[in-house]
Amino acid sequence: MPVVVAPLLKVSRKQRVELERMARSSSLPHRCVVQASALLLAADGEANEAIARACSTTPDTVRRWRRKFEAGGVEAVGTIAAGRGRKPEIAQAVIDAIVEDTLHTVPDDGSTQWSTRTMAARHGVGKDTVARIWRARKLRPWRVETFKLSNDSRFEEKLVDVVGLYLNPPERAVVFSFDEKTQCQALDRTQPSLPLKAGRARTMTHDYKRNGTTDLFAALNVGTGEVLHQTRKSHKGADVLAFFKWIDVHTPQDLEIHVVLDNLSAHKGPEVREWLAHPKRKRWHLHFTPTSSSWLNLVEGWFAQLTNKRLRTGSFNSVAALEEAIDTWVSHWNDDPKPFIWTKNANDIIAKVKRGRVALTTQIKSATDH
């Protein structure tokens, strides 16, 4: 009796490329990988029985895969018909209750958020089940993101002014982003540290000795990325004035000077105002950021790099050693400065802040029912 061989499975070039990708995948469900491999064999003319042996299944299953592909194409590969497949072990009502409690309640002991174990104990399920439910819905109750909306009555005016300087600086002018990093601590570790080696990070004791502090003044040239800096013992109005004079000396006399800075009282002290009021300082223009908007000051990004790359894990046995380390790091920075490029326009920022205010107001009213 002749053996009946199934006809070649018709597969377009585009479908073959997609099936080959699915058959090689290490992230798709196993059923998708196996079915794609079987369909490729069918397209090459293999008999259903041979395909079944190669894929550890039955000929009837191979025939069913072929019919699904012929009816639905690549999109049908690996799909499970309604009512088939593994039934859920956890009732949907329990899942909904876990999500509801995660979003709207806290534990009875006063903890600020649930853990997988406390939530599992509440609903009589395993902690891994809670973890899967949270992961599938992108719930992370242990995380808190901080925010701050400025209450400055002139927020939009100041924002437009500063962002305009960043995106469209005036001609024949230098724009500086200025601020102080106060109380930089000269911390020395109580015991020697071990160096980095394969399989072990370098070590540092958690305790330390305080050897004094210094205040770092820095002005970032927004156009070039170069930084003018000084370390001083305090950050009073007289210190701010001294640094402004330092900027004035190091800026060509034929250029206007625009300085972006925050609302620290020392920045508006009488000695600073008196100095700026002199006719010789007509080229000086101060642009104050809105209150609670340090993110608008580009020099903050430079301070972050200095802290992460030099100060945070450094050891300094004196203030002089700390100041020397800062001087050296800034000198190398200025050898190959990298400007911080502002890309967001003022209108987009204002729209986002307005959305934040609406969301915050809505959430507060929803939580308090008034």
Summary of the structure (lengths in Angstrom):
residues: 370
radius of gyration: 32.6
end to end distance: 83.5
largest distance: 111.3
contacts: 939
relative contact order: 0.09
helix: 48%
strand: 14%
